[in-house]
Amino acid sequence: MSGSFNDNVIEEIKSRCNIVDVIGQVVSLKRMGSNFKGVCPFHNEKTPSFVVSEPKQIFTCFGCGATGDVFEFVKKYYNLDFPGTVERLAKDYGVEYVNHSREDGKKELYYQINKEAAIFYLKAFCQTSNPGLTYMLKRGIQPVTLKKFGIGYADGQWDSLYRHFMDKKVDVKLLQELGLVSESKGRYYDKFRNRVMFPIINTRGKVIGFGGRAIDDASPKYLNSPESPVFLKKNNLYGLNLSRQDISKENCAILVEGYMDVISLYQSGIRHVGASLGTALTESQAKMLRRYTKNVILSYDADSAGQAAALRGIDILFKEDCRPKVLHVTDGKDPDEFVKKHGKEAFKTLVDNALGFVDYKFSMLRQRYNLDSYEESVDFLKEAAAVLRSLSPIEADVYIKKLASEIKISENAIRLEINGNTTQEDPHIHPYREEHPQADSLPELPLVEKNLLKLMLTDREYFQRIAPYGYAFKSAYGQKIFSLAGSLYKEAGELDMMKLRDGLEPEESRGLSDILDSVQLADKEEQVLEESLNKIEIENLQERENSLLMRLSMADEEENQETIQVLTEEWMNLQREKMERGK
């Protein structure tokens, strides 16, 4: 029952509350031996048949059959779902607990408000002549591309959007939390004014925020939504909702700095592209890209800030087991200008010539040191050795030979420089993989759930056969995969693995990869399915038997003779079923 929730919270509640006290608040109970008895609150009765066991911490009614623990009673009596039940008991007994399902409900409201704002901006952009449309057309963006990205316009008035939402009776506090409206001296006004609006849409198709580009000389030139419960910059990439399939198809992602870079490249036909929302590349963004490809090309400005950002970015990508490269635009300040001036093929040539992780780091070092100077060559070598230590033995060997030839230093000297600072460790162990073991964060699942998930993700027919046993997925993670897969099969008749991954958090997506890679069925799918379903049935029978035995142990031999007979017969039938299943 508690598989979807933090087990520590459940156990803490159980340790603090007594079922007799909880039920006693709403049912008049009288002690009868080791048990308590009262009139059942779930059906009409005159003779009490509702029994509560303090030692066992359970209740049962010999009239209507209701039975369970304290969670089941509160859920049934107050007509709550399980998260609401846990939240109520946690509050009553001082246990810290966050109801994530309630949070999810509020998130959905945020999404709806952002979507409404995006529609408002889009109508202003499309339905009337406005500076925003004029600006984007002058920038060479075609109407079909503008529509694809949902580009909008925030007019120059102070409260257009505010008044729109007030007409719809939306709580102004929610608008403030999303950064759509600001307040000063008791008056509310629109945060975005006279700006081209770029809706930021996540891979699930939800509008999570906005970027606004000033059309006049307003400062700042770009204004972004503040972070909110649905918008964390570090966890999202602009344009990925449109480009992720192209990234998978090309097995490569090009990461640029700005909204216009993404839109211009996409329009030119280079569609495996995204932008990092004005922040330095984060681990979360790297993990997100890693879902679709290992190959990531950073196309940042060629100035010192862009070079520094590229160096940080390739380190982060390397830690996430990606193969990063760096592309610096040779003519024009950014990819937007370059592709408009030179076209798609010229930009593809830049992509083909992008420098790999090691070559880029060495090129940056060469700019800092004069390799004609012996002293500076030594300093260069020390820093180069630090880069080489992060490589596998084969990769390091290739670059040692290349470096020795370039700077006229023996391979042996370079190896000694690498090994000299790592006497305690193997110099070629990949340090990042040691420090960031991803497996630790993978969701833990029972073997039966793993087998069923692998089967149903392999073939729709297996999903249809497993579907009636949905209750077998007791873990929150298993339930989520089962539910998402069911929705996708129903929607398209087949499973789009990319859409499935889009519905998962990064660590959940890694867990899915682990299941797909580690669960080997060895052409024994039918046998695995039969054994798994049989185990589920046996566990189900065992749970039913435990419930029956609890009720029998609480029954009064004089008052509940008929009920005892029925329960005993049911218990005997269960034994026969277990014997038929070999248990």
C-alpha positions as CSV (number, residue, x, y, z in Angstrom):
1,M,0.0,0.0,0.0
2,S,2.8,2.4,0.8
3,G,4.9,1.6,-2.2
4,S,4.4,5.1,-3.7
5,F,5.5,7.0,-0.6
6,N,8.5,7.4,1.6
7,D,8.6,4.3,3.7
8,N,10.3,6.3,6.5
9,V,7.2,8.6,6.8
10,I,4.9,5.6,6.9
11,E,6.9,3.9,9.6
12,E,7.2,7.1,11.6
13,I,3.4,7.6,11.6
14,K,2.8,4.0,12.7
15,S,5.3,4.4,15.5
16,R,3.5,7.5,16.8
17,C,-0.1,6.7,16.5
18,N,-2.4,4.1,18.1
19,I,-5.2,2.8,15.9
20,V,-7.5,2.7,19.0
21,D,-6.9,6.4,19.6
22,V,-7.5,7.3,15.9
23,I,-10.7,5.3,15.6
24,G,-11.8,6.2,19.1
25,Q,-12.1,9.8,18.0
26,V,-15.1,9.0,15.7
27,V,-16.4,5.6,17.0
28,S,-17.4,4.8,20.6
29,L,-15.3,1.8,21.6
30,K,-15.6,-0.5,24.6
31,R,-12.9,-2.9,25.7
32,M,-13.7,-6.6,25.2
33,G,-10.8,-8.7,26.4
34,S,-7.7,-7.7,24.4
35,N,-9.8,-6.0,21.7
36,F,-12.2,-3.0,21.5
37,K,-15.7,-3.2,20.0
38,G,-18.1,-0.6,18.6
39,V,-20.8,0.1,16.0
40,C,-19.3,0.0,12.5
41,P,-19.2,3.5,10.9
42,F,-19.3,2.0,7.4
43,H,-22.8,0.4,7.4
44,N,-26.0,0.6,9.4
45,E,-26.1,-1.9,12.3
46,K,-27.6,-2.0,15.8
47,T,-25.5,-4.9,17.3
48,P,-21.8,-3.9,17.4
49,S,-19.7,-6.1,15.1
50,F,-16.8,-3.7,14.6
51,V,-13.6,-4.9,16.3
52,V,-10.3,-3.0,16.8
53,S,-7.2,-4.9,17.9
54,E,-4.6,-2.8,19.7
55,P,-1.8,-5.5,19.7
56,K,-2.2,-6.0,16.0
57,Q,-3.1,-2.4,15.1
58,I,-5.9,-3.4,12.8
59,F,-9.7,-3.2,12.6
60,T,-12.3,-5.5,11.1
61,C,-16.1,-5.5,10.8
62,F,-17.8,-8.9,10.9
63,G,-20.9,-7.3,9.4
64,C,-19.7,-5.6,6.2
65,G,-16.2,-7.1,5.9
66,A,-14.3,-3.8,6.1
67,T,-10.8,-4.4,7.4
68,G,-7.3,-2.9,7.5
69,D,-4.8,-0.8,9.4
70,V,-5.0,2.8,10.6
71,F,-4.3,4.1,7.0
72,E,-7.1,2.1,5.6
73,F,-9.6,3.4,8.3
74,V,-8.7,7.1,7.8
75,K,-8.8,6.7,4.0
76,K,-12.2,5.0,4.1
77,Y,-13.8,7.1,6.9
78,Y,-12.8,10.5,5.6
79,N,-13.1,9.6,1.9
80,L,-9.5,10.4,1.1
81,D,-6.9,9.1,-1.4
82,F,-3.8,7.6,0.0
83,P,-1.6,10.7,-0.2
84,G,-4.3,12.7,1.6
85,T,-4.5,10.0,4.2
86,V,-0.8,10.1,4.9
87,E,-0.8,13.9,4.9
88,R,-3.7,14.0,7.5
89,L,-2.0,11.5,9.8
90,A,1.4,13.1,9.4
91,K,-0.1,16.5,10.4
92,D,-2.0,15.0,13.4
93,Y,1.1,13.3,14.7
94,G,3.8,15.8,13.9
95,V,5.5,13.9,11.1
96,E,7.2,16.0,8.4
97,Y,5.6,15.0,5.0
98,V,5.2,16.7,1.6
99,N,2.2,15.6,-0.4
100,H,3.7,15.5,-3.9
101,S,0.4,14.7,-5.6
102,R,-1.0,18.0,-4.3
103,E,2.2,19.7,-5.5
104,D,1.6,18.1,-8.9
105,G,-1.9,19.5,-9.0
106,K,-0.7,23.0,-8.3
107,K,2.0,22.6,-11.0
108,E,-0.7,21.8,-13.5
109,L,-2.4,25.1,-12.6
110,Y,0.9,26.9,-13.3
111,Y,1.2,25.2,-16.6
112,Q,-2.4,26.2,-17.6
113,I,-1.7,29.8,-16.7
114,N,1.6,29.9,-18.7
115,K,-0.2,28.3,-21.6
116,E,-2.9,31.0,-21.4
117,A,-0.3,33.7,-21.4
118,A,1.5,32.1,-24.4
119,I,-1.8,32.2,-26.3
120,F,-2.4,35.8,-25.3
121,Y,1.1,36.8,-26.6
122,L,0.6,34.7,-29.8
123,K,-2.7,36.4,-30.6
124,A,-1.1,39.9,-30.1
125,F,1.7,38.8,-32.4
126,C,-0.5,37.4,-35.2
127,Q,-3.8,39.3,-35.2
128,T,-2.6,42.9,-35.4
129,S,0.3,44.8,-37.0
130,N,2.9,45.1,-34.2
131,P,6.6,46.0,-33.7
132,G,7.3,42.4,-32.6
133,L,6.3,40.8,-35.9
134,T,8.1,43.6,-37.9
135,Y,11.2,43.0,-35.9
136,M,11.3,39.2,-36.4
137,L,10.6,39.5,-40.1
138,K,13.5,41.9,-40.4
139,R,15.6,39.4,-38.7
140,G,14.8,37.0,-41.5
141,I,12.6,34.6,-39.6
142,Q,9.8,33.2,-41.7
143,P,6.2,33.0,-40.6
144,V,6.2,29.2,-40.6
145,T,9.2,29.2,-38.2
146,L,7.6,31.8,-36.0
147,K,4.5,29.6,-35.7
148,K,6.6,26.5,-35.0
149,F,8.2,28.1,-32.0
150,G,5.0,29.9,-30.9
151,I,6.6,33.3,-30.9
152,G,4.5,36.1,-29.4
153,Y,4.4,39.8,-28.6
154,A,3.9,41.6,-25.3
155,D,2.5,45.0,-26.1
156,G,3.8,48.3,-24.7
157,Q,0.8,48.9,-22.4
158,W,1.4,48.4,-18.7
159,D,-1.4,46.0,-17.8
160,S,-2.8,44.1,-20.8
161,L,-2.0,40.7,-19.6
162,Y,-2.9,41.5,-16.0
163,R,-6.4,42.7,-17.1
164,H,-6.8,39.6,-19.3
165,F,-6.2,37.3,-16.3
166,M,-8.4,39.4,-14.0
167,D,-11.3,38.9,-16.4
168,K,-10.7,35.2,-16.0
169,K,-10.6,35.5,-12.2
170,V,-7.1,34.2,-11.8
171,D,-5.4,34.7,-8.5
172,V,-2.9,37.5,-9.0
173,K,-0.5,35.8,-6.5
174,L,-0.1,32.9,-9.0
175,L,0.8,35.4,-11.8
176,Q,3.4,37.0,-9.5
177,E,4.9,33.6,-8.7
178,L,5.3,32.9,-12.4
179,G,6.8,36.3,-13.0
180,L,4.1,37.4,-15.4
181,V,3.0,40.3,-13.2
182,S,4.8,42.6,-10.8
183,E,3.5,44.9,-8.0
184,S,4.6,48.4,-6.9
185,K,2.8,50.6,-4.3
186,G,-0.3,48.4,-4.5
187,R,-0.6,48.5,-8.3
188,Y,0.0,45.5,-10.6
189,Y,1.6,45.7,-14.0
190,D,2.9,43.3,-16.7
191,K,6.5,42.1,-16.3
192,F,7.0,41.8,-20.1
193,R,6.2,44.9,-22.1
194,N,7.1,45.8,-25.8
195,R,9.0,42.6,-26.2
196,V,9.1,39.7,-28.6
197,M,8.1,36.7,-26.5
198,F,9.8,33.3,-26.7
199,P,7.7,30.6,-24.8
200,I,10.0,28.1,-23.2
201,I,8.4,24.6,-23.5
202,N,9.6,21.5,-21.9
203,T,9.9,18.1,-23.5
204,R,6.4,17.2,-22.2
205,G,4.9,20.1,-24.2
206,K,4.2,22.3,-21.1
207,V,4.9,26.0,-21.2
208,I,7.2,26.6,-18.2
209,G,8.4,30.2,-18.7
210,F,9.2,32.9,-21.2
211,G,12.1,34.9,-22.6
212,G,11.4,38.4,-23.8
213,R,13.6,40.3,-26.3
214,A,13.3,44.1,-26.1
215,I,12.4,45.8,-29.4
216,D,13.5,49.2,-28.3
217,D,16.5,50.2,-26.2
218,A,15.0,48.9,-23.0
219,S,17.3,47.2,-20.5
220,P,17.9,44.3,-20.2
221,K,17.8,43.4,-23.8
222,Y,16.6,39.9,-22.8
223,L,14.3,39.4,-19.8
224,N,13.6,35.9,-18.6
225,S,10.9,34.5,-16.3
226,P,12.2,34.0,-12.8
227,E,12.6,30.5,-11.5
228,S,9.3,29.0,-10.2
229,P,7.9,25.6,-9.2
230,V,7.7,24.7,-12.9
231,F,10.7,26.6,-14.3
232,L,14.2,25.7,-13.2
233,K,16.7,26.9,-15.7
234,K,19.3,24.3,-14.8
235,N,16.9,21.5,-15.7
236,N,15.7,22.7,-19.1
237,L,17.0,23.6,-22.6
238,Y,15.3,25.9,-25.1
239,G,14.1,24.2,-28.2
240,L,14.6,20.7,-27.0
241,N,10.8,20.1,-27.3
242,L,11.2,20.4,-31.1
243,S,14.7,19.1,-31.7
244,R,15.0,16.0,-29.5
245,Q,14.0,13.6,-32.3
246,D,16.4,15.3,-34.7
247,I,19.2,15.0,-32.0
248,S,18.5,11.3,-31.7
249,K,18.4,10.9,-35.5
250,E,21.7,12.8,-36.0
251,N,23.2,11.3,-32.9
252,C,24.5,14.7,-32.1
253,A,23.3,17.9,-30.3
254,I,24.5,21.4,-31.1
255,L,24.2,23.6,-28.0
256,V,24.1,27.4,-28.6
257,E,23.7,30.5,-26.4
258,G,20.5,32.2,-27.5
259,Y,16.9,31.9,-28.6
260,M,17.6,33.4,-32.0
261,D,20.6,31.1,-32.6
262,V,18.3,28.1,-32.1
263,I,15.5,29.5,-34.3
264,S,17.9,30.5,-37.1
265,L,19.7,27.2,-37.2
266,Y,16.4,25.3,-37.0
267,Q,15.0,27.4,-39.9
268,S,18.1,26.7,-42.0
269,G,17.6,23.0,-41.7
270,I,20.1,22.4,-38.8
271,R,17.6,21.1,-36.3
272,H,19.6,19.1,-33.8
273,V,20.0,22.2,-31.7
274,G,19.1,23.7,-28.3
275,A,20.1,26.5,-26.0
276,S,21.0,26.6,-22.3
277,L,18.6,29.5,-21.3
278,G,21.3,32.1,-20.5
279,T,23.0,30.0,-17.8
280,A,26.3,28.1,-17.9
281,L,25.7,24.5,-18.8
282,T,24.6,22.5,-15.8
283,E,24.9,18.8,-14.9
284,S,21.1,18.5,-15.1
285,Q,21.2,19.8,-18.7
286,A,24.0,17.5,-19.6
287,K,22.0,14.5,-18.2
288,M,19.0,15.6,-20.3
289,L,21.1,15.7,-23.5
290,R,22.6,12.4,-22.6
291,R,19.2,10.8,-23.0
292,Y,19.3,11.5,-26.7
293,T,23.0,11.4,-27.6
294,K,26.6,11.2,-26.3
295,N,27.8,13.7,-28.9
296,V,27.4,17.3,-28.0
297,I,28.9,20.3,-29.8
298,L,29.1,23.6,-27.9
299,S,28.8,26.6,-30.3
300,Y,29.5,29.6,-28.1
301,D,30.8,33.1,-28.8
302,A,34.5,33.1,-29.6
303,D,35.3,35.9,-27.0
304,S,37.0,35.1,-23.7
305,A,33.6,34.6,-21.9
306,G,32.6,32.2,-24.6
307,Q,35.8,30.3,-24.4
308,A,35.6,30.0,-20.6
309,A,32.0,28.8,-20.9
310,A,33.1,26.2,-23.4
311,L,35.8,24.9,-21.1
312,R,33.3,24.6,-18.2
313,G,30.8,23.0,-20.5
314,I,33.1,20.3,-21.9
315,D,34.1,19.3,-18.3
316,I,30.5,18.9,-17.3
317,L,29.6,16.9,-20.4
318,F,32.7,14.7,-20.0
319,K,31.6,13.9,-16.4
320,E,28.3,12.7,-17.8
321,D,30.0,10.3,-20.2
322,C,29.4,12.5,-23.2
323,R,31.8,13.1,-26.1
324,P,31.9,17.0,-26.2
325,K,33.3,19.1,-29.0
326,V,33.6,22.9,-29.4
327,L,32.8,25.0,-32.4
328,H,33.7,28.7,-32.6
329,V,32.0,30.7,-35.4
330,T,34.7,32.1,-37.6
331,D,32.7,34.9,-39.3
332,G,30.0,36.8,-37.5
333,K,29.3,37.2,-33.8
334,D,27.1,34.1,-33.4
335,P,25.5,31.2,-35.2
336,D,22.4,33.3,-36.0
337,E,24.4,35.8,-38.1
338,F,26.7,33.2,-39.6
339,V,24.1,30.9,-40.9
340,K,22.1,33.8,-42.4
341,K,25.2,35.1,-44.1
342,H,26.8,31.8,-45.3
343,G,24.0,29.2,-45.2
344,K,23.5,25.7,-43.9
345,E,26.4,23.9,-45.6
346,A,29.0,26.4,-44.4
347,F,27.8,25.9,-40.8
348,K,27.9,22.1,-41.3
349,T,31.5,22.5,-42.3
350,L,32.2,24.3,-39.0
351,V,30.4,21.4,-37.2
352,D,32.6,18.8,-39.0
353,N,35.7,20.7,-37.9
354,A,34.7,21.2,-34.3
355,L,37.5,20.4,-31.9
356,G,37.2,17.5,-29.5
357,F,37.5,17.6,-25.7
358,V,41.3,17.2,-25.6
359,D,42.2,19.2,-28.7
360,Y,40.1,22.1,-27.5
361,K,41.8,22.2,-24.1
362,F,45.2,21.9,-25.7
363,S,44.4,24.7,-28.1
364,M,43.4,27.0,-25.2
365,L,46.7,26.1,-23.4
366,R,48.7,26.9,-26.5
367,Q,47.3,30.4,-26.5
368,R,48.6,30.9,-23.0
369,Y,52.1,29.6,-23.5
370,N,55.0,30.2,-25.8
371,L,56.1,26.7,-26.8
372,D,59.3,28.1,-28.2
373,S,60.4,28.8,-24.6
374,Y,61.7,25.8,-22.7
375,E,60.3,27.1,-19.4
376,E,56.8,27.8,-20.8
377,S,56.8,24.4,-22.5
378,V,57.3,22.8,-19.1
379,D,54.4,24.7,-17.7
380,F,52.3,23.8,-20.7
381,L,53.2,20.1,-20.2
382,K,52.2,20.1,-16.6
383,E,48.7,21.4,-17.4
384,A,48.4,19.1,-20.4
385,A,49.3,16.1,-18.2
386,A,46.3,17.0,-15.9
387,V,44.0,16.7,-19.0
388,L,45.6,13.4,-20.1
389,R,45.1,11.9,-16.6
390,S,41.3,12.0,-17.2
391,L,41.5,9.8,-20.3
392,S,41.4,6.1,-20.8
393,P,44.7,4.4,-21.4
394,I,44.1,4.1,-25.1
395,E,43.0,7.7,-25.5
396,A,45.9,9.0,-23.5
397,D,48.4,7.0,-25.5
398,V,47.2,8.6,-28.8
399,Y,47.5,12.1,-27.4
400,I,50.9,11.4,-25.7
401,K,52.3,10.5,-29.1
402,K,50.8,13.5,-30.8
403,L,51.9,15.9,-28.0
404,A,55.5,14.5,-28.0
405,S,55.8,15.2,-31.7
406,E,54.4,18.8,-31.4
407,I,56.5,20.1,-28.5
408,K,59.6,18.0,-29.1
409,I,59.5,16.3,-25.7
410,S,59.9,12.5,-25.4
411,E,56.9,10.3,-24.8
412,N,58.6,8.9,-21.7
413,A,58.9,12.4,-20.2
414,I,55.2,13.0,-20.7
415,R,54.3,9.7,-19.1
416,L,56.5,10.4,-16.2
417,E,54.8,13.8,-15.7
418,I,51.4,12.1,-15.8
419,N,52.4,9.3,-13.4
420,G,54.5,11.4,-11.1
421,N,51.5,13.1,-9.5
422,T,49.4,9.9,-9.1
423,T,51.5,7.5,-7.1
424,Q,48.5,6.4,-5.1
425,E,46.2,5.6,-8.1
426,D,46.1,4.3,-11.6
427,P,46.8,7.4,-13.7
428,H,44.3,6.3,-16.3
429,I,41.3,5.7,-14.2
430,H,38.5,8.1,-15.3
431,P,38.2,10.3,-12.2
432,Y,34.7,11.5,-13.0
433,R,33.2,8.1,-13.2
434,E,34.6,7.3,-9.8
435,E,33.2,10.4,-8.2
436,H,29.8,10.3,-9.9
437,P,28.5,6.7,-9.7
438,Q,25.2,7.0,-11.5
439,A,24.0,3.5,-10.4
440,D,23.5,4.7,-6.8
441,S,20.6,6.9,-7.8
442,L,18.8,4.3,-9.9
443,P,15.4,3.3,-8.6
444,E,15.4,-0.1,-6.9
445,L,12.8,-2.5,-8.2
446,P,11.8,-6.1,-7.3
447,L,12.9,-8.6,-9.9
448,V,9.3,-9.4,-10.8
449,E,8.6,-5.8,-11.7
450,K,11.8,-5.5,-13.7
451,N,10.8,-8.6,-15.7
452,L,7.3,-7.4,-16.4
453,L,8.5,-4.0,-17.4
454,K,11.0,-5.4,-19.8
455,L,8.4,-7.7,-21.4
456,M,5.7,-5.0,-21.8
457,L,8.2,-2.5,-23.2
458,T,9.3,-5.1,-25.7
459,D,6.0,-6.0,-27.2
460,R,2.5,-4.6,-27.1
461,E,1.0,-8.1,-26.9
462,Y,2.9,-8.6,-23.6
463,F,1.6,-5.3,-22.3
464,Q,-2.0,-6.4,-23.0
465,R,-1.4,-9.6,-21.1
466,I,0.2,-7.8,-18.2
467,A,-2.3,-5.0,-18.0
468,P,-4.8,-6.8,-15.8
469,Y,-2.0,-7.3,-13.2
470,G,-1.3,-3.6,-12.8
471,Y,-1.6,-4.0,-9.0
472,A,1.6,-6.0,-9.1
473,F,3.6,-2.8,-9.6
474,K,4.0,-1.8,-5.9
475,S,6.9,0.6,-6.4
476,A,6.2,4.2,-7.4
477,Y,8.7,3.9,-10.2
478,G,7.1,0.7,-11.6
479,Q,3.6,2.2,-11.4
480,K,4.8,5.3,-13.3
481,I,6.4,3.3,-16.2
482,F,3.3,1.0,-16.4
483,S,1.0,4.0,-16.5
484,L,3.0,5.9,-19.1
485,A,3.4,2.9,-21.3
486,G,-0.3,2.2,-21.2
487,S,-1.1,5.8,-22.2
488,L,1.4,5.6,-25.1
489,Y,0.1,2.3,-26.4
490,K,-3.5,3.6,-26.2
491,E,-2.5,6.8,-28.0
492,A,-0.5,5.4,-30.9
493,G,-0.9,1.6,-30.9
494,E,2.9,1.3,-30.4
495,L,5.4,2.4,-27.9
496,D,7.5,5.5,-28.7
497,M,10.5,5.0,-26.3
498,M,11.5,8.7,-26.7
499,K,8.1,9.9,-25.6
500,L,8.3,7.5,-22.7
501,R,11.7,8.9,-21.6
502,D,10.2,12.5,-21.9
503,G,7.8,11.6,-19.2
504,L,10.6,10.6,-16.8
505,E,13.0,12.4,-14.6
506,P,16.7,12.0,-15.5
507,E,17.4,9.4,-12.8
508,E,14.3,7.5,-13.8
509,S,15.4,7.5,-17.4
510,R,18.7,6.0,-16.3
511,G,16.7,3.4,-14.4
512,L,14.8,2.6,-17.5
513,S,18.1,2.1,-19.5
514,D,19.3,-0.2,-16.7
515,I,16.2,-2.4,-17.0
516,L,16.4,-2.6,-20.8
517,D,20.1,-3.4,-20.7
518,S,20.4,-5.7,-17.6
519,V,17.2,-7.8,-17.9
520,Q,18.1,-10.6,-20.3
521,L,15.1,-12.8,-21.3
522,A,17.3,-15.1,-23.4
523,D,14.4,-16.0,-25.7
524,K,12.4,-17.3,-22.8
525,E,9.8,-14.5,-22.7
526,E,6.8,-16.9,-22.3
527,Q,8.4,-18.7,-19.5
528,V,9.4,-15.5,-17.7
529,L,5.9,-14.1,-18.1
530,E,4.2,-17.3,-16.8
531,E,6.6,-17.5,-13.8
532,S,6.2,-13.8,-13.0
533,L,2.3,-13.8,-13.2
534,N,2.3,-17.0,-11.1
535,K,4.4,-15.3,-8.4
536,I,2.1,-12.3,-8.4
537,E,-0.9,-14.6,-7.9
538,I,0.8,-16.5,-5.1
539,E,1.6,-13.2,-3.3
540,N,-2.0,-12.0,-3.8
541,L,-3.2,-15.3,-2.3
542,Q,-0.8,-14.8,0.6
543,E,-2.1,-11.3,1.3
544,R,-5.7,-12.5,1.2
545,E,-4.8,-15.4,3.6
546,N,-3.1,-13.0,6.1
547,S,-6.2,-10.8,6.0
548,L,-8.5,-13.8,6.7
549,L,-6.3,-15.1,9.6
550,M,-6.3,-11.6,11.2
551,R,-10.1,-11.5,11.0
552,L,-10.5,-15.0,12.4
553,S,-8.2,-14.2,15.3
554,M,-10.4,-11.2,16.2
555,A,-13.7,-13.0,15.9
556,D,-15.8,-13.9,19.0
557,E,-16.6,-17.6,18.9
558,E,-20.1,-17.0,20.4
559,E,-21.2,-13.9,18.6
560,N,-19.6,-14.5,15.2
561,Q,-20.1,-18.2,14.6
562,E,-21.6,-17.8,11.1
563,T,-18.9,-15.3,10.1
564,I,-16.2,-17.7,11.4
565,Q,-17.7,-20.5,9.3
566,V,-17.7,-18.3,6.2
567,L,-14.1,-17.1,6.8
568,T,-12.9,-20.7,7.5
569,E,-14.4,-21.9,4.2
570,E,-12.8,-19.1,2.3
571,W,-9.4,-19.9,4.0
572,M,-9.7,-23.5,3.0
573,N,-10.4,-22.5,-0.6
574,L,-7.3,-20.4,-0.5
575,Q,-5.3,-23.4,0.6
576,R,-6.6,-25.4,-2.4
577,E,-5.6,-22.6,-4.8
578,K,-2.1,-22.4,-3.3
579,M,-1.7,-26.2,-3.6
580,E,-2.7,-25.9,-7.3
581,R,0.0,-23.4,-7.8
582,G,2.6,-25.6,-6.1
583,K,2.6,-23.7,-2.8
